């Protein structure tokens, strides 16, 4: 066996350690909110479990209601919950966490943040295509991360919910002023996500991650230290919280759920994978733009509680870290493997949004094109597609690259690839994100900002007038305002 380079050995050592690190401030806040779970035998009935833990479910609902009150970034430092009817211990726990964690890191560069926001906004619907067909598919490569989603039923049964909840964080972060402006809402949204991650860990581990770590490190630790037995009675429940609580977990073999490695990997899918996909579409950015985009997501990572050792500051470092994380994932096959079901559910959700039958496989083909065959195979996106769709997609991609290469001699910013991806992006945005009749309707303040963003995206500033006219013929403007039929 060939020895690993020293740099990879060092990365593996770091990543192995950080599998057992989570987010102490958020975990402590959730522990205060939830309190202690009653110990119940693994053969307890679903009703017995509900009765024994009703107080915990109620406390989680109160905390969820509190988080809906969070507003813009400027209000976080002095935020006070308007909820006199709620348990004051819960209110104080949420307030203490928000006040302590709301600030940007001292190294945040506002000019870099603005440059990244401009890049995201300029590419408009293409940014969402890369989310649907590259970032989200790459998210499901890490088996333990996929397992958490699988056990919660979020992708197979609640695919669109998962898509919309992810967009509900990315949009506030990348909109103008999302992280740095007082009027932005990016930091508030990230803090909500931190508490959601901590809640997931608390549910799966039946308590604080620190308690599990202490049990495994104790001198008299038993062979089953760190193992949380499943509750079969909760298998198949429609409640996400109950499904996580009943799933079971082996922390000794798998690390903590939603650990530092998994958080950093997920953020790399929003930053590095976005930029890598731009390159693969022939729309590569300048080095300065790429560095600014990575910086913005490093700032977001810091607010999310990710350690600085897991942040990449240039594309080369990001590629190396991302590749090492994926390599580690491939070394640990899982059985049964939840990833193919998750990937297929994601593709099916996108197919429903594409009106022309022959074009429906384009979402899977675009994912294969952007992510590569190894990732597509792991998430079940290499199933046979109709020959006519594959040929049409291959011709379209080849033709766009050829036309772009020739046309850019006259118009440096010309891109048919942008036209194709913008048209496809509009269909996915309007059906999967902006339709308020679906589960997880976007909050009004976010919907209003997203509508304004989509208005800005209605024309491609880099394209000639005839390209925008053609795009108008291929899309239905205004269809995002509540009626997916336009």
N, C-alpha and C positions, 0 to 999 in steps of 0.2 A: 504493500500500500504506500502510495506517495505521501510523504510528510507534508502537512499544511504549511504555507508560508507563515512566518512569525506574526505578521499583521493579522492573519485570519485566526491564529491561535489566541492572540490577544483579544480580538473581537469576540470569539467564542467564550472565553473566560468571562468577559464583561456581560455578555448576553445571558449566560448560564446563571450568573449571580443575580441579574436583574429580573429573571423570571420569578424570583422570590421577593421582589420589591414592588409595592403598589403605590399608594398615595396616602401617606399617614394623615395629613390634615383632613382630607375628605372622608377617610375611613373613620377617624375619630368623631367627626361630626355625625355621620350616619349611626355610629354606635350609640351616641347620645340620643339620637332621635328614636331609634328602634328599641333600645333596651336589650334585655336578655331574652333569648328564645328559650322556651320551655323544652327540656329534653324529652323526646318521645321515642318509643320503640319503632323500629323500621317497619313493623307490621301494623302500625296504627292506621285506622281508617281515615278516609278523606275528611269525614265529618269531625272525627276526634282532633285531627290536625287543625282544622278550621277553628274549632272551639278553643283549643289550647293557645292559638296564636292570633286570636281576633284582635287583641290589643295592639299587637305589632302591625297588622294590616291597617288598622285605623290610624296609627301614628304615621305610617308611610303615606297614607292618603292626605293627612294634614300637611306633611312636608311638601307633597306634590302641589297642593293648593297654594302654599306659601310661595313656591318658586314661580308660579304664574304671575306673581305681583312684580317680579323683577322688570325694570324698565331699561333705560339707556345706561351707557357706561358712566356718565356723569353723576348719576344718582347712587351708584354702588357704595361709595365711601361712607355715606351717611344714611344708607338705606334702613328704614324701619318698617317692619311688617305691619300692615293694617288688618290685624286679625285678633281682636280681643277675645273671641270665642274659642280660640285654639289653645292647646296646652302651652303654657309659657316656657317650659323646658325645651320644647321643639322649636318654638319661635326663636329663643335665644341661641340654640345650636345653629340654626340656619343663619341668623344675623352674624354671629361670631365668625362663621366660616366665610361669608361674603365679604365682611369688612377686612379680614386678614389676608384674603387671597385675590382681591380685585385689581391690584395694581399691575401695570406693565412692568417687565423686568427693566433694570436700569440701563441695559445695553440696547434697548429697542431704538431703532433709527427711524424716525418719522418719515424722512424722505424716502427711505427704502420701502416702507409700508405703503406710501402713496404710489410709488412706482409699481409695486405688485398689484395693487388694486386697479390701477389703470390697465395693466396687462390683462387681468381677468375680465374687466369690463369691455375692453376693446374686442376681445374674441367672443364675447356674447354667448349665443347658443352652443358654440363649439365647446365652451368650458363645461357645459352640462353633458354633452356627448362624451367627453373624456371622463366625467364622473360616472356615467352609466356604463360605458363600454370599456373602461380601463381601471379607474380607481376602485370602484366597488368590486369588480371581479378579482382584482389583486388582493383585496381585503380578505377574501375567503381562502387564501392559500394556507395560512397558518391554521393547522388542524384544531388547536385548542380554542382559538378565536371562533372558528367556524362551529365548533361543538357548542359553545355558549349560545350562539344564535339558533342552532338546530334545536337544542333542548327547550329554548324559549318559543320555538315555532315561529320565529319572526320572519324567516325568509320563505319557508314553504307556504305558510298560512297567511302571513302578513307582509308579503313582499313589498307592496306599495307603501305600507306604513314605514318600513325600514328605509326605503328610498327617500321618502319625504322627511323623515327625522334626520337623516344624514344631510340632506340639502338645507334643513332648517338650522344647521350649524354652519355649513360652508358659506351660504349666502350672507348671513350677518357678518362673518369674519371678512369676506372679500369685497363687500360693498364699500363704497367710498366712506372712509372714516370708521370702518367697522371695528377696528381695534383701538385706534388712538383718539378718535374724536369723542367728545362728551356726548354728542348726539347719536353716535353709533351704538349698536347693541351686541357686537361680537363678543366682548368679554363677558357680558351677562349670560349669553347663550353658552359659552364655554364652561362657566361655573355651574350651570345647570347640568351639563353633560358630565362634569366631574362627579357631582353628587349621584347622578344616575349610575355611573360606573361603580362608585363605592357601594351603592345599594345592591347592584348585581353581585359584587363580591360578598357582601354581608348575607344576602339570601343564599347563595350557593354554599358558602362556608358555615352558615348558621352562626355567624358572629364575626368579630373583627379578624382581619388577616393576621394581626399581630398575635392574637391568641393562638392561632394555628401554628405560626412560626415558633412561638415559645414552646408549644407542646412538642414539636418535632426536635427542637434543640435541647430539651430537658435531658439531664444525665440519665434519668430513669425512663426515657421515652420507650414506649412499646412499639411493636412492629406495625400496628395500625395507627400510630400517631400521624396526624395529617390527613387521614382518610375520613371523609364525610359520607356515611352510607346513604344510599338513595331511599326514597319513600315511594315504593311502587304504586301506592294508592293515588298518588298525584300524577302518575304518568298519563299523558293525553289530556290533561286539564286545559281548559280554554284560558285560564288566568296565567299571564306571563309571570307574575310574581310567584305563584304557587308552583309553576313548572320549574322555575329556577331553584326554588327551595327544595323540591323533591328530586332533583336530578342526581345528586351525589357528586363527589369530587375526590380525586386522589392528588392532594397538593404535593406530596413527596415526589411523585412521578411526573407531574404536569406543571408544577409551579402554581402560583396564584392565578385565579381568573382575572382577566383584564389587567395583566401585570405591566411593568414598565416596557418590556420588549414589545408586547402587543400594542400598547398605546403608541410607542414611537413608530412601529411599523405602519399602523393605520395612518398616522400623520404623513408618513412618507408617500403613501398612496395618493394623498391630496396634493403633495408638492412635487416630489421627484417623478412619480408616474405621470402626472399632468405634463411636466416639461419633457419627459421622454416621449410621450405620445405626440406632442407638438412636433418634435424632431421627426418622428416616423411618418407624420403626415406631410413632411416637407415644409413645415411652418415654424422651424426652429427660431428661438428668440436669441437676442444678443447675450453675451456672457453676463453683462451688467443686469439685464432683465431677469435672467435665470437666478443670479445671486440674490436679487431683491425678492423674488418669489420665494426662494428657500428661506430667506431671512424672515419674511412675514409669517411663514408657517412655523419657524423656530420660535418666534414670539408667541404664536398661538399655542405651541407645544408647552412653553414655559407656563402660560396661564392655565393650561390643562394639567400641570403637575408633572410633566416629563422632565427627567434629569438631563442636564446639559451634555453629559457624556454620550447621549443618544441623538444629538443634533448634528446634521451635516450642513456645511456652509458653502459647498460647491458641488457641482454635478458629479465629479469624479468620486468624492467622498460619499455622496448620497448613493451612487450606484454600487459602490463597494459594500456599504452597510446593508443596503436593501438586498443585494445578492447573497450576502452571508446569512441574513435572516431567512431567506427562502431556502437556501441550501440546508440549513438546520431543520427546517420544516420537512424537507424531503427525506431526511434521514430517519424520521420517526413516523412511519406509516400508521394509520389508525384503522381499526376494524370494529364496527362498521364505520365507513368513511362518510361523514355528513356533507362533504363539499360538493359532490355532483348534484345532489338534490337542491342545494342552495343556488348553484350556478344556473341550473335549468330553470328554477323558479324566476330568477332574475331575467333570463332571456325571454321567458314566456310573457312576463309583465311588459317588456319592451315591445315584443311582437304585437301585442294587443293594441299598441298605440300607433302602429304603422298600417295605413288603410289599404295599401295595394298588396295583394297576396304574394306576388313574386318578390316583393321587397321585404317581406316580413323576416326572412333569415338574415337580413343585412346586419341586425344588431349582433347576432352571434358571429357573423363573419368579420365585423368590425372589431369585436373583442379578440378574435383570433389574430387579426392583423396587428392590433395595438399591443396585446399582451404576450403573444407568441404561443407556440404549440404546447410547451410544458405546462404553463399556467392554464391554458384552455382545457387541456386534458384533465388536470387535477380537479377542475370545477365542472367537468361534464359538458363542455361546450364544443366537443369535437364530434358530436353525433352527425351522421350523414345529413346533409342539406340537399335540396333539389339541385340537380346539375345546372339548370338554367339560371338559378339564383347565384350559384358560385361563379359561373362564367360571366354573368352580368356584373357581379361585384368586381371580379378580377379585371375585366375590361374597363370598368368605370375608374378604378384606382389607377390603372396604367395610363388611361387617357387623361385623367386629371393631372397626373405628374408630368406627362408630355406637354400638354397644353400650357400648364403653368411655367414650365421651363422656357418655352418659346415666348410666351406673352410677357414674361418678366423682363425681357430685353427692352420692351417698350414701356411697360408699366411695372416698375419694381415691386409694387405692393399687390399685384394681381394674383388671384388664387381661385381657381375653380374648386379646389379642395375645401376652401372656406365656404363656398356656396353650398356644396353638397352637405357638409356637416352642419351648416346653419339650418338648412331646410329640415334635415332629420332631427336636429336639436329642437326646433320649434314644436314638432309633433310630440316629442317626448316630454318637453317642458309643459305644454298645455294639457296633456292627458295625465301625466304622472305627478306633476307638482302643483299646478295652479287650479285644478278642478276642485272646488270647495265641497263637492258632494261626496268626496272620498274620505276614508278614515284619516285621522290626523289632519284636519283642516288647518292650514297655516294660520297663526295668530294674525289678527287684523293689522297690527302695526307692521308685521313682516310682510303680509300680503300687499299692503300699500307700497312699501319700499320695493318689493319685487315687481309690482306692476310698473313702477317708475323705471326700474332697471330694464324691463322688457321693452318699454317705450324707447329707451336709448338704443336698444339692440335692433330696432325695426329696420335700420339701414346700416350697411357695412361701409364705414367711413373710408376703408381702404380700396373699395371696389368702384369700377366705372359705373355710370348711371344705368347702362343696359343690364348689368349684372343684378343691381338692386331691383330693376323692373322685372327681370326673370324670377328673382326670388319672391317678389310679391305674387306672381302668378302661381307659384308652387306652395305657398303657405297661406293660411287664413289669419290675417291680422286681427287681433282683439280676441281670439278664441280662448285666451287664458283668463278672461274676466268672468269665469264662473260656469260657462257653458262649453263643454268640450267639443260640442258639435260646431262651434263657431256661430 
